[in-house]
Structures are given as C-alpha cells and as structure tokens.
Amino acid sequence: MQASFRDPDIRRWRHRPPPDDPVAADAHIRQRAQDWTDERRLSWAVCPATTGQMQGEVELADLDLPIGTTELACWALPAARGQGMITTAVSAVLRFSFGGLGLHRVEYQWADGNAASARVARRCGFRYEGRKRSAWVADGHRVDVLISSRLADD
C-alpha cells in the first residue's frame, strides 16, 4: 500500500497521503480497516499468487447496501501494469458485488486522460454514461471525469 503513496502515476489520479508522512500513511491504512467494519468501503490487495506481494488494489467505495450501489476504484504499481491483474481482480470484485453483496449498480469513474482506467472500464464491461466537467484535479489542473457503470442484469 505504501508504495502507492510514492508512485507519481497513482498520485496523479488517486488521492494518497504524502509519501514522507508516516502518520498520515498509518491513518490511511487504519481508516481502510474501519471502513470495512462500518461497511462503507471494501478494499482488496491485488497480489500475484507466486509472491503474495501487493501490486495493486481494488475497492468498493461509497458502499450503500440498502440501495444496492457502490463506486469501484483501482490502481496498480508499475510492475503490475499491462499484465491483466487489475482487470482480473476487478472482474472478481464485480462478481462478488452482484452475487455476494446483492448490489444492483457498480459505478466506475476516471479522469479524462487516464488511458489505463479507460481500458479497465472497457475490458470489464462498464457502459459509458457521461462526463462530469472539471470535476477532479490532476497535475494541478481541472479535468473532466468520465462515468460508466455495470448493472447486476448487464
């Protein structure tokens, strides 16, 4: 997890604690555990079976079990990019979301210009729905956010 705090590509697209602040990093990790307990956010480490070393993460954020909705997010460290691990993990989390949690809708958003996230959306069957103009900041500039989703009956 802490390697993601130092990776410039992950920091460009995802909010991360400062890489040189161990207190903020520890708080971030502790919050993840509390979010599981509170059923607000579920997250999984993505690891190769041969090493078990964390190479990425898939999470369900803003989880609303009574309504049946969530937002999926993911990232991968440089060594895992382009190998299909994230797509495989996202597909597994989608199956769990619909079959295990009984969710109706999983939304996936990414910043315009994040080609890797666009590929994940396409490969995992998310349907493009629209764009939020100037919704996020990347590299100090406002960027549009692209919105897609999967439904349980897709």
NUDREN-785019 format. One record per residue (C-alpha): residue number from 1; residue in one letter; x, y, z. Coordinates in nm, 3 decimals, always signed. Each point is the difference from the previous one (the first is absolute). Layout:
# NUDREN-785019
<atom><pos>NUM</pos><code>A</code><X>X</X><Y>Y</Y><Z>Z</Z></atom>
...
END
This chain:
# NUDREN-785019
<atom><pos>1</pos><code>M</code><X>+0.000</X><Y>+0.000</Y><Z>+0.000</Z></atom>
<atom><pos>2</pos><code>Q</code><X>+0.271</X><Y>+0.247</Y><Z>+0.094</Z></atom>
<atom><pos>3</pos><code>A</code><X>+0.171</X><Y>-0.042</Y><Z>-0.338</Z></atom>
<atom><pos>4</pos><code>S</code><X>-0.313</X><Y>+0.154</Y><Z>-0.153</Z></atom>
<atom><pos>5</pos><code>F</code><X>+0.063</X><Y>+0.315</Y><Z>+0.206</Z></atom>
<atom><pos>6</pos><code>R</code><X>+0.328</X><Y>+0.051</Y><Z>-0.189</Z></atom>
<atom><pos>7</pos><code>D</code><X>-0.105</X><Y>-0.090</Y><Z>-0.355</Z></atom>
<atom><pos>8</pos><code>P</code><X>-0.050</X><Y>+0.319</Y><Z>-0.205</Z></atom>
<atom><pos>9</pos><code>D</code><X>-0.261</X><Y>-0.156</Y><Z>-0.233</Z></atom>
<atom><pos>10</pos><code>I</code><X>-0.212</X><Y>-0.125</Y><Z>+0.289</Z></atom>
<atom><pos>11</pos><code>R</code><X>+0.036</X><Y>+0.335</Y><Z>+0.178</Z></atom>
<atom><pos>12</pos><code>R</code><X>-0.107</X><Y>+0.178</Y><Z>-0.321</Z></atom>
<atom><pos>13</pos><code>W</code><X>-0.333</X><Y>-0.183</Y><Z>-0.021</Z></atom>
<atom><pos>14</pos><code>R</code><X>-0.075</X><Y>-0.112</Y><Z>+0.360</Z></atom>
<atom><pos>15</pos><code>H</code><X>+0.009</X><Y>+0.187</Y><Z>+0.330</Z></atom>
<atom><pos>16</pos><code>R</code><X>+0.289</X><Y>-0.137</Y><Z>+0.209</Z></atom>
<atom><pos>17</pos><code>P</code><X>+0.167</X><Y>+0.110</Y><Z>+0.323</Z></atom>
<atom><pos>18</pos><code>P</code><X>+0.334</X><Y>+0.178</Y><Z>-0.041</Z></atom>
<atom><pos>19</pos><code>P</code><X>+0.274</X><Y>-0.260</Y><Z>-0.052</Z></atom>
<atom><pos>20</pos><code>D</code><X>+0.219</X><Y>+0.151</Y><Z>+0.273</Z></atom>
<atom><pos>21</pos><code>D</code><X>-0.268</X><Y>+0.014</Y><Z>+0.272</Z></atom>
<atom><pos>22</pos><code>P</code><X>-0.014</X><Y>-0.332</Y><Z>+0.189</Z></atom>
<atom><pos>23</pos><code>V</code><X>-0.276</X><Y>+0.128</Y><Z>+0.231</Z></atom>
<atom><pos>24</pos><code>A</code><X>-0.229</X><Y>+0.079</Y><Z>-0.296</Z></atom>
<atom><pos>25</pos><code>A</code><X>+0.086</X><Y>-0.333</Y><Z>-0.163</Z></atom>
<atom><pos>26</pos><code>D</code><X>-0.083</X><Y>-0.189</Y><Z>+0.319</Z></atom>
<atom><pos>27</pos><code>A</code><X>-0.328</X><Y>+0.193</Y><Z>+0.036</Z></atom>
<atom><pos>28</pos><code>H</code><X>-0.090</X><Y>-0.083</Y><Z>-0.361</Z></atom>
<atom><pos>29</pos><code>I</code><X>+0.055</X><Y>-0.372</Y><Z>+0.058</Z></atom>
<atom><pos>30</pos><code>R</code><X>-0.188</X><Y>+0.003</Y><Z>+0.333</Z></atom>
<atom><pos>31</pos><code>Q</code><X>-0.292</X><Y>+0.179</Y><Z>-0.167</Z></atom>
<atom><pos>32</pos><code>R</code><X>-0.023</X><Y>-0.281</Y><Z>-0.255</Z></atom>
<atom><pos>33</pos><code>A</code><X>-0.043</X><Y>-0.252</Y><Z>+0.281</Z></atom>
<atom><pos>34</pos><code>Q</code><X>-0.267</X><Y>+0.216</Y><Z>+0.166</Z></atom>
<atom><pos>35</pos><code>D</code><X>-0.182</X><Y>+0.041</Y><Z>-0.332</Z></atom>
<atom><pos>36</pos><code>W</code><X>-0.029</X><Y>-0.380</Y><Z>-0.027</Z></atom>
<atom><pos>37</pos><code>T</code><X>-0.148</X><Y>-0.014</Y><Z>+0.351</Z></atom>
<atom><pos>38</pos><code>D</code><X>-0.247</X><Y>+0.279</Y><Z>-0.085</Z></atom>
<atom><pos>39</pos><code>E</code><X>-0.082</X><Y>-0.154</Y><Z>-0.342</Z></atom>
<atom><pos>40</pos><code>R</code><X>+0.078</X><Y>+0.332</Y><Z>-0.173</Z></atom>
<atom><pos>41</pos><code>R</code><X>+0.296</X><Y>-0.112</Y><Z>-0.210</Z></atom>
<atom><pos>42</pos><code>L</code><X>+0.136</X><Y>-0.344</Y><Z>-0.081</Z></atom>
<atom><pos>43</pos><code>S</code><X>+0.349</X><Y>-0.038</Y><Z>-0.143</Z></atom>
<atom><pos>44</pos><code>W</code><X>+0.215</X><Y>-0.288</Y><Z>-0.118</Z></atom>
<atom><pos>45</pos><code>A</code><X>+0.371</X><Y>-0.025</Y><Z>-0.067</Z></atom>
<atom><pos>46</pos><code>V</code><X>+0.088</X><Y>-0.127</Y><Z>-0.347</Z></atom>
<atom><pos>47</pos><code>C</code><X>+0.292</X><Y>-0.240</Y><Z>+0.030</Z></atom>
<atom><pos>48</pos><code>P</code><X>+0.162</X><Y>-0.257</Y><Z>-0.230</Z></atom>
<atom><pos>49</pos><code>A</code><X>-0.060</X><Y>-0.352</Y><Z>+0.130</Z></atom>
<atom><pos>50</pos><code>T</code><X>+0.371</X><Y>-0.078</Y><Z>-0.019</Z></atom>
<atom><pos>51</pos><code>T</code><X>+0.120</X><Y>+0.277</Y><Z>+0.233</Z></atom>
<atom><pos>52</pos><code>G</code><X>-0.300</X><Y>+0.138</Y><Z>+0.190</Z></atom>
<atom><pos>53</pos><code>Q</code><X>+0.158</X><Y>+0.345</Y><Z>-0.027</Z></atom>
<atom><pos>54</pos><code>M</code><X>-0.254</X><Y>+0.279</Y><Z>-0.039</Z></atom>
<atom><pos>55</pos><code>Q</code><X>+0.007</X><Y>+0.137</Y><Z>-0.356</Z></atom>
<atom><pos>56</pos><code>G</code><X>-0.330</X><Y>+0.187</Y><Z>-0.003</Z></atom>
<atom><pos>57</pos><code>E</code><X>-0.337</X><Y>+0.050</Y><Z>+0.159</Z></atom>
<atom><pos>58</pos><code>V</code><X>-0.368</X><Y>-0.021</Y><Z>-0.089</Z></atom>
<atom><pos>59</pos><code>E</code><X>-0.253</X><Y>+0.170</Y><Z>+0.222</Z></atom>
<atom><pos>60</pos><code>L</code><X>-0.371</X><Y>+0.054</Y><Z>+0.029</Z></atom>
<atom><pos>61</pos><code>A</code><X>-0.052</X><Y>+0.350</Y><Z>+0.141</Z></atom>
<atom><pos>62</pos><code>D</code><X>-0.316</X><Y>+0.182</Y><Z>+0.104</Z></atom>
<atom><pos>63</pos><code>L</code><X>-0.158</X><Y>-0.339</Y><Z>+0.057</Z></atom>
<atom><pos>64</pos><code>D</code><X>-0.376</X><Y>+0.021</Y><Z>+0.056</Z></atom>
<atom><pos>65</pos><code>L</code><X>-0.126</X><Y>-0.352</Y><Z>+0.067</Z></atom>
<atom><pos>66</pos><code>P</code><X>-0.369</X><Y>+0.094</Y><Z>+0.052</Z></atom>
<atom><pos>67</pos><code>I</code><X>-0.014</X><Y>+0.187</Y><Z>-0.333</Z></atom>
<atom><pos>68</pos><code>G</code><X>+0.234</X><Y>-0.248</Y><Z>-0.172</Z></atom>
<atom><pos>69</pos><code>T</code><X>+0.261</X><Y>+0.242</Y><Z>-0.138</Z></atom>
<atom><pos>70</pos><code>T</code><X>+0.372</X><Y>+0.061</Y><Z>+0.023</Z></atom>
<atom><pos>71</pos><code>E</code><X>+0.289</X><Y>+0.159</Y><Z>-0.186</Z></atom>
<atom><pos>72</pos><code>L</code><X>+0.292</X><Y>-0.217</Y><Z>-0.108</Z></atom>
<atom><pos>73</pos><code>A</code><X>+0.356</X><Y>+0.135</Y><Z>-0.009</Z></atom>
<atom><pos>74</pos><code>C</code><X>+0.334</X><Y>-0.167</Y><Z>-0.065</Z></atom>
<atom><pos>75</pos><code>W</code><X>+0.371</X><Y>+0.060</Y><Z>-0.048</Z></atom>
<atom><pos>76</pos><code>A</code><X>+0.311</X><Y>-0.200</Y><Z>-0.090</Z></atom>
<atom><pos>77</pos><code>L</code><X>+0.368</X><Y>+0.046</Y><Z>+0.071</Z></atom>
<atom><pos>78</pos><code>P</code><X>+0.229</X><Y>+0.028</Y><Z>-0.305</Z></atom>
<atom><pos>79</pos><code>A</code><X>+0.110</X><Y>-0.367</Y><Z>+0.015</Z></atom>
<atom><pos>80</pos><code>A</code><X>-0.364</X><Y>-0.115</Y><Z>-0.030</Z></atom>
<atom><pos>81</pos><code>R</code><X>-0.115</X><Y>+0.235</Y><Z>-0.274</Z></atom>
<atom><pos>82</pos><code>G</code><X>-0.097</X><Y>-0.153</Y><Z>-0.333</Z></atom>
<atom><pos>83</pos><code>Q</code><X>-0.004</X><Y>-0.358</Y><Z>+0.131</Z></atom>
<atom><pos>84</pos><code>G</code><X>-0.376</X><Y>-0.039</Y><Z>+0.046</Z></atom>
<atom><pos>85</pos><code>M</code><X>+0.013</X><Y>-0.039</Y><Z>+0.379</Z></atom>
<atom><pos>86</pos><code>I</code><X>-0.223</X><Y>+0.301</Y><Z>+0.066</Z></atom>
<atom><pos>87</pos><code>T</code><X>-0.253</X><Y>-0.103</Y><Z>-0.265</Z></atom>
<atom><pos>88</pos><code>T</code><X>-0.015</X><Y>-0.349</Y><Z>+0.152</Z></atom>
<atom><pos>89</pos><code>A</code><X>-0.038</X><Y>+0.142</Y><Z>+0.351</Z></atom>
<atom><pos>90</pos><code>V</code><X>-0.268</X><Y>+0.250</Y><Z>-0.106</Z></atom>
<atom><pos>91</pos><code>S</code><X>-0.194</X><Y>-0.279</Y><Z>-0.169</Z></atom>
<atom><pos>92</pos><code>A</code><X>+0.014</X><Y>-0.207</Y><Z>+0.320</Z></atom>
<atom><pos>93</pos><code>V</code><X>-0.114</X><Y>+0.296</Y><Z>+0.211</Z></atom>
<atom><pos>94</pos><code>L</code><X>-0.288</X><Y>+0.062</Y><Z>-0.241</Z></atom>
<atom><pos>95</pos><code>R</code><X>-0.113</X><Y>-0.364</Y><Z>+0.034</Z></atom>
<atom><pos>96</pos><code>F</code><X>+0.016</X><Y>+0.037</Y><Z>+0.380</Z></atom>
<atom><pos>97</pos><code>S</code><X>-0.183</X><Y>+0.334</Y><Z>-0.015</Z></atom>
<atom><pos>98</pos><code>F</code><X>-0.295</X><Y>-0.140</Y><Z>-0.190</Z></atom>
<atom><pos>99</pos><code>G</code><X>-0.005</X><Y>-0.361</Y><Z>+0.121</Z></atom>
<atom><pos>100</pos><code>G</code><X>+0.132</X><Y>+0.032</Y><Z>+0.354</Z></atom>
<atom><pos>101</pos><code>L</code><X>-0.114</X><Y>+0.345</Y><Z>+0.110</Z></atom>
<atom><pos>102</pos><code>G</code><X>-0.312</X><Y>+0.013</Y><Z>-0.216</Z></atom>
<atom><pos>103</pos><code>L</code><X>+0.084</X><Y>+0.344</Y><Z>-0.139</Z></atom>
<atom><pos>104</pos><code>H</code><X>-0.196</X><Y>+0.141</Y><Z>-0.291</Z></atom>
<atom><pos>105</pos><code>R</code><X>+0.244</X><Y>+0.262</Y><Z>-0.136</Z></atom>
<atom><pos>106</pos><code>V</code><X>+0.379</X><Y>+0.038</Y><Z>+0.002</Z></atom>
<atom><pos>107</pos><code>E</code><X>+0.127</X><Y>+0.333</Y><Z>-0.131</Z></atom>
<atom><pos>108</pos><code>Y</code><X>+0.352</X><Y>+0.060</Y><Z>-0.130</Z></atom>
<atom><pos>109</pos><code>Q</code><X>+0.142</X><Y>+0.348</Y><Z>-0.055</Z></atom>
<atom><pos>110</pos><code>W</code><X>+0.334</X><Y>+0.112</Y><Z>-0.140</Z></atom>
<atom><pos>111</pos><code>A</code><X>+0.166</X><Y>+0.323</Y><Z>-0.095</Z></atom>
<atom><pos>112</pos><code>D</code><X>+0.005</X><Y>+0.094</Y><Z>-0.367</Z></atom>
<atom><pos>113</pos><code>G</code><X>+0.350</X><Y>-0.087</Y><Z>-0.114</Z></atom>
<atom><pos>114</pos><code>N</code><X>+0.042</X><Y>-0.307</Y><Z>+0.222</Z></atom>
<atom><pos>115</pos><code>A</code><X>+0.032</X><Y>-0.253</Y><Z>-0.281</Z></atom>
<atom><pos>116</pos><code>A</code><X>+0.065</X><Y>-0.295</Y><Z>+0.235</Z></atom>
<atom><pos>117</pos><code>S</code><X>-0.329</X><Y>+0.055</Y><Z>+0.184</Z></atom>
<atom><pos>118</pos><code>A</code><X>-0.184</X><Y>+0.036</Y><Z>-0.329</Z></atom>
<atom><pos>119</pos><code>R</code><X>+0.137</X><Y>-0.341</Y><Z>-0.105</Z></atom>
<atom><pos>120</pos><code>V</code><X>-0.112</X><Y>-0.159</Y><Z>+0.327</Z></atom>
<atom><pos>121</pos><code>A</code><X>-0.351</X><Y>+0.140</Y><Z>-0.051</Z></atom>
<atom><pos>122</pos><code>R</code><X>-0.019</X><Y>-0.134</Y><Z>-0.354</Z></atom>
<atom><pos>123</pos><code>R</code><X>+0.146</X><Y>-0.344</Y><Z>+0.080</Z></atom>
<atom><pos>124</pos><code>C</code><X>-0.226</X><Y>-0.048</Y><Z>+0.302</Z></atom>
<atom><pos>125</pos><code>G</code><X>-0.320</X><Y>+0.086</Y><Z>-0.184</Z></atom>
<atom><pos>126</pos><code>F</code><X>-0.081</X><Y>+0.336</Y><Z>+0.154</Z></atom>
<atom><pos>127</pos><code>R</code><X>-0.238</X><Y>+0.208</Y><Z>-0.210</Z></atom>
<atom><pos>128</pos><code>Y</code><X>+0.087</X><Y>+0.363</Y><Z>-0.057</Z></atom>
<atom><pos>129</pos><code>E</code><X>-0.264</X><Y>+0.236</Y><Z>+0.142</Z></atom>
<atom><pos>130</pos><code>G</code><X>+0.141</X><Y>+0.349</Y><Z>-0.018</Z></atom>
<atom><pos>131</pos><code>R</code><X>+0.243</X><Y>+0.258</Y><Z>+0.123</Z></atom>
<atom><pos>132</pos><code>K</code><X>+0.033</X><Y>+0.230</Y><Z>+0.301</Z></atom>
<atom><pos>133</pos><code>R</code><X>+0.166</X><Y>+0.315</Y><Z>-0.123</Z></atom>
<atom><pos>134</pos><code>S</code><X>+0.302</X><Y>+0.126</Y><Z>+0.197</Z></atom>
<atom><pos>135</pos><code>A</code><X>-0.080</X><Y>-0.233</Y><Z>+0.290</Z></atom>
<atom><pos>136</pos><code>W</code><X>+0.352</X><Y>-0.109</Y><Z>+0.108</Z></atom>
<atom><pos>137</pos><code>V</code><X>+0.345</X><Y>+0.150</Y><Z>+0.018</Z></atom>
<atom><pos>138</pos><code>A</code><X>+0.294</X><Y>-0.181</Y><Z>-0.163</Z></atom>
<atom><pos>139</pos><code>D</code><X>+0.346</X><Y>+0.153</Y><Z>-0.025</Z></atom>
<atom><pos>140</pos><code>G</code><X>-0.136</X><Y>+0.325</Y><Z>+0.138</Z></atom>
<atom><pos>141</pos><code>H</code><X>-0.263</X><Y>+0.039</Y><Z>-0.275</Z></atom>
<atom><pos>142</pos><code>R</code><X>-0.372</X><Y>-0.067</Y><Z>-0.004</Z></atom>
<atom><pos>143</pos><code>V</code><X>-0.097</X><Y>-0.303</Y><Z>-0.210</Z></atom>
<atom><pos>144</pos><code>D</code><X>-0.327</X><Y>-0.154</Y><Z>-0.105</Z></atom>
<atom><pos>145</pos><code>V</code><X>-0.104</X><Y>-0.330</Y><Z>+0.156</Z></atom>
<atom><pos>146</pos><code>L</code><X>-0.147</X><Y>-0.275</Y><Z>-0.214</Z></atom>
<atom><pos>147</pos><code>I</code><X>-0.278</X><Y>-0.207</Y><Z>+0.152</Z></atom>
<atom><pos>148</pos><code>S</code><X>-0.093</X><Y>-0.359</Y><Z>-0.077</Z></atom>
<atom><pos>149</pos><code>S</code><X>-0.186</X><Y>-0.277</Y><Z>+0.177</Z></atom>
<atom><pos>150</pos><code>R</code><X>-0.088</X><Y>-0.366</Y><Z>+0.012</Z></atom>
<atom><pos>151</pos><code>L</code><X>-0.341</X><Y>-0.121</Y><Z>+0.110</Z></atom>
<atom><pos>152</pos><code>A</code><X>-0.077</X><Y>-0.338</Y><Z>+0.155</Z></atom>
<atom><pos>153</pos><code>D</code><X>-0.205</X><Y>-0.094</Y><Z>-0.307</Z></atom>
<atom><pos>154</pos><code>D</code><X>+0.258</X><Y>+0.113</Y><Z>-0.261</Z></atom>
END
